[in-house]
């Protein structure tokens, strides 16, 4: 929470915590991480207005130039999806990282019926229940 102990940590402290956590869970060795950054936002929710798709497309078009950028979760996908979709996007990003693949930053497909069917299959495979059931 804003103003809390964790919020008040310096960027250096937070990057170090991230490095240690990634090492601890076996994603990457802390020594292999060369840099990091912190962006604190007190209230960051997607805003849907009449020009939402146009603005989102501009952002995603820009982000496509970064082949090593993995978008995930509500803030990364710029959508207020349910938690199942947010977590599945994180799993997909991790799968892509381990497979050394680039992710398509065009997340507009994230809500398509085909994507939802695929996500339902992943939920069943991973034993994740939908919160809406």
C-alpha positions, 0 to 999 in steps of 0.5 A: 500500500502507498506509504507502507513499509514495502512501498517506501523501499528504495528502487535499489532495495526492490530490485535486489529483492526481485533478483533474490526472489527470481534466484530463489524460485529458480527462474534465473540466477541473481548473478545473471541479472544485469539491471532492473527498474521499479515503477510505482503506481498508486492507482493503475487500472485501465480506463475504458473510454471512447478512444480506448482501443485507439490509445491501446493500439498506439501503446502496443504498436510501440511495445512491439519493437521490444522482442524481449518484453513480456506483457502479463497481468492486468497492468501489462496487458492493459486490460481489467481481466479476471484473475484467471486470465491475468495469471494465465498470461503470467504462466504463458510469459514464463513458458515463452521465456523458458522456450526462448520465444518472443511473445506477441505484444498485440494483446487484443487477441487475449479476449478472443474466443479462441484464446479463451478456449485455449485458456480454459484448456490450460486451466483444466490441465493445471487444475485451476478453477474459475473464480466465476464458477 
